Amino acid sequence: MNHPGETTDDARSAINDCWNKIGVRGDHSCPLLKQHIHCRNCSVYSAAATGMLDEPLPAGYEDVWLTHFAQAKQREDTDIRS
């Protein structure tokens, strides 16, 4: 099972991650880089982010977080005075 927030290999392969190849994390050969200065300002980058956010949650994701937040909060001794 994947941890919450992890992207599956299938989802990663569908993303055009040009920023890693020809963008700011790559060889800087992207022709749009002059116009956008940084990949985060480009529509390709934002489309990839939107695509990832639109993906359904991985199996078990909600259960992991439900279990996490359902646990009793660990309280520290607060009987401290200054």
Buried (B, 14 or more C-beta within 10 A) or exposed (E): EEEBEEBEEEBEEEBEBBBEEBBBEBEEEBEBBEEBEEBEEBEBBEEBEEEEEEEEEBEEBEEBEEEEEEEEEEEEEEEEEE
